[in-house]
Amino acid sequence: MNLLFVVLQAQQGDYSFLIMMVAIFAIMYFFMIRPQNKKQKEIANFRKNLEVGQSVITAGGIYGKVKEIADNAVVVEITAGVKIKVDRNSIFADAPSQANK
């Protein structure tokens, strides 16, 4: 009912509320939605370009080196002789780049 009232009021010539709502949406888009989409694309690109021997961090916080890459799985060596198989989507970041931040 309130939305209908707002729309009817906007049709009578008072467009200030409508302009304010568009401005709020634009601010939210440029400060929240757009940076998050950019970050997701960077992570997806990183996962797509994984290489054997690369140091990585899993989503669970495990540091290791990539030993094998399959379609959806990656074998990560966390210490000498200890290998775990993780889903490719759980690889979060490049270990050296995170250590510098």
C-alpha positions as a printed Julia matrix, in Angstrom:
101×3 Matrix{Float64}:
  0.0     0.0     0.0
  2.84    2.4     0.85
  4.58    1.73   -2.45
  1.37    2.49   -4.34
  1.05    5.75   -2.41
  4.64    6.71   -3.3
  4.1     5.94   -6.97
  0.87    7.93   -7.06
  2.56   10.82   -5.31
  5.42   10.74   -7.83
  2.92   10.88  -10.69
  1.46   14.09   -9.29
  4.73   15.94   -9.91
  6.82   15.37   -6.79
  9.82   13.55   -8.24
 12.25   14.32   -5.41
 11.65   10.98   -3.68
 12.1     9.06   -6.92
 15.31   10.93   -7.69
 16.57   10.21   -4.16
 15.88    6.48   -4.53
 17.73    6.36   -7.86
 20.67    8.21   -6.29
 20.8     5.77   -3.36
 20.77    2.8    -5.71
 23.56    4.34   -7.81
 25.69    4.94   -4.72
 25.13    1.37   -3.52
 26.04    0.02   -6.95
 29.32    1.92   -7.25
 30.48    1.42   -3.66
 29.23   -2.11   -2.9
 28.05   -4.2    -5.83
 30.62   -3.26   -8.49
 33.75   -3.83   -6.33
 32.42   -7.19   -5.13
 31.77   -8.35   -8.71
 35.28   -7.24   -9.7
 36.81   -9.19   -6.81
 34.82  -12.33   -7.72
 36.05  -12.11  -11.32
 39.67  -11.83  -10.13
 39.31  -14.91   -7.91
 37.64  -16.89  -10.73
 40.43  -15.89  -13.13
 43.05  -16.94  -10.54
 41.42  -20.36  -10.12
 41.23  -20.82  -13.87
 44.95  -20.09  -14.28
 46.28  -22.35  -11.51
 49.65  -23.95  -12.27
 51.53  -26.88  -10.76
 54.07  -25.67   -8.18
 52.13  -22.53   -7.29
 51.75  -21.69   -3.6
 48.1   -21.27   -2.62
 45.79  -20.82    0.35
 42.57  -22.82    0.59
 39.29  -21.39    1.86
 39.94  -23.26    5.12
 43.24  -21.43    5.64
 45.59  -24.25    4.61
 48.81  -23.12    2.93
 50.38  -25.44    0.37
 51.72  -26.0    -3.13
 49.71  -27.29   -6.07
 51.0   -30.72   -7.15
 48.26  -31.92   -9.54
 45.33  -30.28  -11.27
 42.25  -32.21  -12.4
 38.95  -30.88  -13.77
 37.37  -29.84  -10.47
 39.98  -31.06   -7.97
 43.45  -29.91   -7.02
 46.03  -31.92   -5.09
 47.81  -29.61   -2.64
 50.98  -30.62   -0.78
 50.85  -29.0     2.66
 54.19  -30.38    3.88
 56.75  -32.88    2.59
 54.86  -36.07    1.74
 51.45  -34.86    2.93
 49.02  -34.22    0.08
 45.34  -33.37    0.24
 42.77  -33.25   -2.52
 40.57  -30.17   -2.47
 37.87  -28.75   -4.7
 39.17  -26.18   -7.17
 36.59  -23.66   -5.92
 38.06  -23.83   -2.41
 41.39  -22.41   -3.58
 41.22  -18.86   -2.31
 44.4   -16.95   -3.02
 48.02  -16.95   -4.01
 50.08  -17.5    -0.83
 52.99  -15.1    -1.53
 50.68  -12.21   -2.43
 48.75  -12.66    0.82
 51.93  -12.82    2.93
 52.97   -9.34    1.74
 49.7    -7.64    2.75
